[in-house]
Amino acid sequence: MTKLLSMLVWVVIISNPVSAKEFQEHTSLMNHGDGHMMDMDGGMIMGNNTDNLPGGCDKIAATAEITVHAGHKYAEKFPGRMFAFDQQEYQFEPCTKLTVNFINDDEIRHQWMMHGLPKYLYPKGMFHLELTGPGKISGTLILPSGDKTYLVHCDIAQHMEKGMKSQLKVGKGSGDLPSIPGVSAYVIQDDYSDSIPALPSIADKLLADKKTAENKRNGSQLSSTGISGVMIIGLAIGLLLMPLLAKKFKGKTFSEGASYSVELLTKLIVFIVKGIKSLIDLVFSKKKTLPEK
Ligand SMILES: [Cu+2]
């Protein structure tokens, strides 16, 4: 009986792999006042406004409804980006009553957050829709009067930097915002030109090894042609002694000069040998005087 039960448990476990989060429509939200609504499943609206007119709007000029998607897959067309909205630009008439249906296609948290709205109507100047996991949430706002471009982004850490950024133009807008994927350029473009010396590649190392080998070969070629370090030092000493020797050789014939040179060389060799000998004697006598243990 126990065996049968445990088998049954295994069958249930195997036939139910970790399922993806189910798509959820967030429709029953708690109202916290000032357009702030939320539920216990990660759905949130901030700055919901269906009837308060912004300054400069005599009436609601138009009504519009958009469906906005957020997800990793929308970033695929933008190289280097991780997240994006399905659309990077929106444009509406001033004083439009806009309903935004926000759909999150990812298993993580995303937002559609609009900034720069009048603070007397929208807390902190924001209209904000948020979902944790796949689902749909809808909110409404009334766009201000005048021509202005508003930033729309996801405020989750690094999501905007990784591409989840759009712009909403009211009227003619006020130009393009920077680094909107597919719309405008980065303010500061990534620059990797310094990364090569900072991070030497295998290719760089091979090149350095090749250069060292070449230098070695060139060095051996020099000594094979008779030019070595010792010879260069010898030449330098010779040049320094030249004026001194010139004085000594003054008024002498070639044979006299040659015999004098041999004499000088012999004296030098004797001096060096004597020096080495006394040095050896010194070392050995010191060793002898060392107390033996
Ligand atoms: Cu996000």
Residues whose N, C-alpha, C, O or C-beta is under 5 A from the ligand:
A	BS01	CU	R109 H110 Q111 C154 I156 H159 M164
